[in-house]
């Protein structure tokens, strides 16, 4: 496992290096605005399988994606509803994960056979910079073995996975805190599946006042 430390001085170089590694099929651990995540390029089937295997992740559990530009959405999802668009405009970048209808090109390792995909533009963090630099979807499953506590620093990532992952981007400890809020916007009724950093009350108030 290659460990790369980031700073303001080398950030751009590390971003380029990480994107190239993802394109080659590497599994990369990287800091987000909450915990560390594990990333592979969304269309690398062998890498997705390897990621599920090292996490001991159940095949019926969907895998979230991050990305850096809403113009990428048509490559992964079917037409979002107007309410979904309003939520994107209000809460992205930020800790809101939206469940949307997936296009057929999205791997079953990501959708878990649900024909749905969980996506978000992350808040200010290395993860956001990486997603913007990559200009493709990246997995954002938490850097831990299934059922264990998410890793909050690179040392914890190393303890969990060692050389089973290819690269860990060491940005120091992450803030931790609440995970993203997950909202299903695939049906006529919007459903809050997990309350996280964005409260149910804030979401409901926004939706009540939205045009």
C-alpha positions in Angstrom: 0.0 0.0 0.0 1.4 3.4 -1.0 0.7 6.2 1.5 0.7 9.7 0.1 0.7 12.7 2.4 -1.1 15.8 1.1 -0.4 19.5 1.7 -1.3 22.8 0.0 2.0 22.6 -1.8 1.5 19.1 -3.4 -2.3 19.0 -3.6 -2.5 19.4 -7.4 0.1 16.7 -8.0 -1.6 14.3 -5.7 -4.9 14.9 -7.4 -3.5 14.1 -10.8 -1.7 11.0 -9.4 -4.8 9.7 -7.8 -7.0 10.2 -10.9 -4.5 8.3 -13.0 -4.4 5.5 -10.4 -8.2 5.2 -10.4 -8.2 5.0 -14.2 -5.8 2.1 -14.0 -8.1 0.2 -11.6 -6.6 1.0 -8.2 -8.5 1.1 -5.0 -7.8 4.4 -3.2 -8.6 5.4 0.3 -9.2 9.2 0.6 -10.4 11.7 3.2 -13.9 13.2 2.9 -15.6 15.9 4.9 -16.6 13.2 7.5 -14.5 10.0 7.4 -12.2 8.2 4.9 -13.8 6.6 1.9 -12.7 3.9 -0.5 -12.7 4.8 -4.2 -12.6 3.0 -7.5 -13.7 4.3 -10.9 -17.4 3.5 -11.3 -17.0 1.5 -14.5 -14.1 -0.7 -13.5 -15.9 -4.0 -12.9 -12.9 -6.0 -11.6 -12.0 -3.2 -9.2 -15.6 -3.0 -7.9 -15.6 -6.7 -7.2 -12.2 -6.5 -5.4 -13.6 -3.6 -3.3 -16.6 -5.6 -2.3 -14.4 -8.5 -1.4 -11.9 -6.7 0.8 -14.8 -5.0 2.7 -16.7 -8.3 3.1 -19.6 -6.3 1.7 -22.9 -8.0 1.0 -23.8 -8.1 -2.7 -27.3 -6.9 -1.9 -25.9 -3.6 -0.4 -25.7 -0.7 -2.8 -22.5 1.4 -3.1 -22.7 5.2 -3.1 -20.9 7.4 -5.7 -19.5 10.9 -5.6 -18.9 13.2 -8.5 -17.9 16.8 -9.0 -20.2 18.3 -11.7 -23.9 17.9 -12.2 -23.4 17.8 -16.0 -22.2 14.2 -15.4 -25.5 13.0 -14.1 -27.0 12.0 -17.5 -24.3 9.4 -17.8 -25.5 7.5 -14.7 -29.1 8.4 -14.0 -32.4 8.6 -15.7 -34.2 12.0 -15.7 -34.5 13.3 -12.1 -37.8 14.8 -10.9 -38.1 18.6 -10.3 -38.0 18.1 -6.6 -34.7 16.1 -6.9 -33.3 19.0 -9.0 -34.3 21.5 -6.3 -32.6 19.4 -3.6 -29.4 19.3 -5.7 -29.5 23.0 -6.2 -30.0 23.7 -2.5 -27.8 21.1 -0.8 -24.9 20.2 -3.2 -22.0 20.3 -2.7 -22.8 18.9 0.8 -23.8 16.0 2.9 -27.0 15.0 1.0 -27.1 11.6 -0.8 -29.9 11.2 -3.4 -31.2 7.9 -4.5 -32.0 8.2 -8.2 -33.0 5.8 -11.0 -29.8 4.3 -12.5 -29.1 3.8 -16.2 -28.4 0.3 -17.4 -24.6 0.9 -17.7 -24.2 1.2 -13.9 -22.7 -2.0 -12.4 -24.7 -4.3 -10.1 -21.9 -3.9 -7.6 -23.1 -0.3 -7.3 -26.9 -0.7 -7.6 -27.1 -4.1 -5.9 -29.7 -5.0 -8.5 -32.1 -2.3 -7.4 -31.9 -0.2 -10.6 -31.1 2.7 -8.3 -27.9 4.6 -7.5 -26.9 6.8 -4.6 -25.0 9.9 -5.6 -23.8 13.2 -4.2 -21.4 16.0 -4.7 -19.4 16.1 -1.5 -18.8 19.1 0.6 -15.5 21.0 0.8 -12.8 18.3 1.2 -10.1 16.3 -0.7 -13.0 14.2 -1.9 -14.6 17.2 -3.6 -11.3 18.2 -5.2 -10.8 14.6 -6.4 -14.2 14.3 -7.9 -13.9 17.6 -9.7 -10.4 16.7 -11.1 -11.5 13.2 -12.1 -14.6 14.2 -14.0 -16.1 10.7 -13.5 -18.0 8.9 -10.8 -16.0 7.4 -7.9 -17.2 5.0 -5.2 -17.5 6.5 -1.8 -18.1 3.5 0.5 -16.7 4.0 4.0 -13.1 2.8 4.6 -13.9 0.0 7.1 -14.8 -3.6 7.1 -18.5 -4.1 6.9 -20.0 -3.6 10.4 -17.0 -1.8 11.8 -16.4 1.8 12.7 -15.5 4.1 9.7 -11.9 5.1 9.6 -11.2 8.6 10.7 -7.5 8.7 9.8 -5.0 6.9 7.5 -3.7 4.8 10.3 -7.1 3.3 10.8 -7.4 2.6 7.1 -4.0 0.8 7.2 -5.1 -1.3 10.1 -8.3 -2.4 8.4 -6.8 -3.2 4.9 -3.0 -3.1 4.8 -1.8 -4.0 1.3 -5.2 -5.1 0.1 -5.8 -1.5 -1.1 -3.4 0.2 -3.4 -3.1 3.8 -2.1 -4.2 5.8 0.9 -4.2 9.5 0.6 -3.2 10.8 4.1 -4.9 14.2 4.8 -4.7 13.8 8.5 -7.7 13.1 10.8 -11.1 13.8 9.3 -13.8 15.7 11.3 -16.1 12.6 11.8 -19.5 13.6 12.9 -22.8 12.6 11.2 -22.8 10.9 7.8 -24.7 12.3 4.8 -28.5 12.3 4.9 -29.9 9.8 2.4 -33.1 10.7 0.5 -34.9 8.5 -2.0 -36.3 10.6 -4.8 -37.2 7.8 -7.2 -41.0 7.9 -6.5 -43.7 10.4 -6.3 -43.1 10.7 -2.5 -39.7 11.8 -1.2 -38.5 9.4 1.5 -35.8 10.2 4.0 -34.0 6.9 4.5 -31.2 8.1 6.9 -31.1 11.3 8.8 -27.5 12.6 9.0 -25.8 16.0 8.8 -28.9 17.5 7.2 -31.8 17.2 9.5 -35.3 15.9 8.6 -36.8 19.2 9.8 -34.5 21.2 7.5 -35.4 19.1 4.5 -39.1 19.1 5.2 -39.1 22.9 5.7 -37.3 23.3 2.4 -39.6 21.0 0.5 -42.7 22.8 2.0 -41.4 26.2 0.8 -40.1 25.0 -2.6 -42.1 26.1 -5.7 
